Amino acid sequence: MECSKCHQNSIIFQPYSGQYLCERHFVAEIETKVKRVIRQHQWLKPGDHIGVLLSGNRDSGALLYFLNALTSKRRDIKISAFTTETGTGKDRNLLDAGQIADIARKNKFTGIAVGYTLEDFSRSVLANFLSGCPVWENHHTDQDHRLFRWIFPFMAVSAREIALYAHLYGVGCDPGPCITHKNSFHNDVMKLLSEYTDHHPATMYALLALGENLSKTCGAGELYFLSPELKQGCSEDPLDGVSF
């Protein structure tokens, strides 16, 4: 199929927009979307030292690449990568808030960037509602919040699109075998949302918008409603159905 914006061959179809996009227009749209999110939340400021949490997957690799490219001509913002792991195998937790706070203090990070995608946020919003907890809780102490802020530049981009973006630039790595979460409730939420989105492609964007609005209404000011454990679940290869 031809790109909906030019006559080049398309590499991806976006169900929620109905558009086929070539490589050039796909990259431009993704980068524009991410930059808009960063501006809206004021996640990059002069004097910042942003630590990018690397988990070894495509999402975090693409995030590091994007932020480095975005700030390459700025001397007032520094980007650094770091990793943190606790436990092994299925018990590994790549987002241990206390450990990250220690790293932030040591390296004087002003912000921690995490490669969470649209799926991660929409699943967490839905899980909160279905479990009867629509008011988002701040999972970090006030002291940690003053020390650094959490930033999620890919929150409005699907995992499939981030995987393709990472592939095009040769960053990150292929995901390993999917890990099923020990909590059956979270597995059910992910399955429910995935199946519903197949018929209603814009559902995840609606959930993201709802979560942001409620977060502001509740006075949280920041996006504290994300449940890190949801990141462990996945149902398919994000690059399925993408042509090169």
Secondary structure, 3 states (H helix, E strand, C coil): CECCCCCCECCEEECCCCEEECHHHHHHHHHHHHHHHHHHHCCCCCCCEEEEECCCCHHHHHHHHHHHHHCCCCCCCEEEEECCCECCHHHCECCCHHHHHHHHHHHCCCEEECCCCHHHHHHHHHHHHHCCCCCCCCCCCHHHHHHCEEECCCCCCCHHHHHHHHHHHCCCCCCCCCCCCCCHHHHHHHHHHHHHHHHCCCHHHHHHHHHHHHHHHCCCCCCCCCCHHHHHCCCCCCCCCCCC
